[in-house]
Amino acid sequence: MPKEIGGLGLKRIDWFNQALLSKWKWRCITNNQAI
């Protein structure tokens, strides 16, 4: 949703969400003490 109509300005929130989940998965795999 565009900022002009009250959104955060993120065009594809699903891409952002997937990237964030992948980052967390990678961190847990590579660093066992991250949990």
Beta strands, then each sheet from edge to edge (+ up, - down):
end
